[in-house]
Amino acid sequence: MKCIITFSIALALSLSAMAQTGLTFSQCLTYGATGPWTQYSPPSDAYRSAQFTVPAGNVWKIEFAGSTGYGNAEVYLEINNVKVQRLFQNFTNFPVWAKAGDVINLWATNLPTQNGLTYFFSILEFNND
């Protein structure tokens, strides 16, 4: 019994030593633009918006990402070249978290015009203490 209690205390102390102290709010960010979108190859009908990188020592909570003028376009939130969420005009599934060094952008196919979509991001930035 004494061994179990000693082990439990040692485990608790080691876990608390490795735990983060937490996140501290830094600022609210909004990014937005109207084209141009960069064309991927392949497929030739896929495009990427401007890219934004989470700074070192920070974490982003992406509250919203969107685009106007969809037409028949399929638009996705992309993090590190992985499509993590399809965006719809009346549907969102946020927040999405991103760590330091992650690259955020929108990815789209079937754009009505390369310059035709306005896109925007609403982000809360936290310091990773």
SULUR-V86389 format. One record per backbone hydrogen bond with DSSP energy under -1.0 kcal/mol. NH is the residue of the N-H (numbers start at 1). CO is the residue of the C=O. If there is no record, write none. Layout:
((NH | CO) (NH | CO))
This chain:
((5 | 1) (6 | 2) (7 | 3) (8 | 4) (9 | 5) (10 | 6) (11 | 7) (12 | 8) (13 | 9) (14 | 10) (15 | 11) (16 | 12) (17 | 13) (18 | 14) (24 | 127) (26 | 125) (27 | 125) (29 | 123) (31 | 121) (33 | 119) (35 | 117) (38 | 48) (40 | 46) (46 | 43) (47 | 108) (48 | 38) (49 | 106) (52 | 104) (54 | 102) (58 | 55) (59 | 126) (60 | 98) (61 | 124) (62 | 96) (63 | 122) (64 | 122) (66 | 120) (68 | 118) (73 | 70) (74 | 109) (76 | 107) (77 | 85) (78 | 105) (79 | 82) (80 | 103) (82 | 79) (84 | 77) (85 | 77) (87 | 75) (88 | 91) (96 | 62) (98 | 60) (101 | 54) (102 | 99) (104 | 52) (105 | 78) (107 | 76) (108 | 47) (109 | 74) (116 | 113) (119 | 33) (120 | 66) (121 | 31) (122 | 64) (123 | 29) (124 | 61) (125 | 27) (126 | 59) (127 | 24) (128 | 57) (129 | 22) (129 | 127))
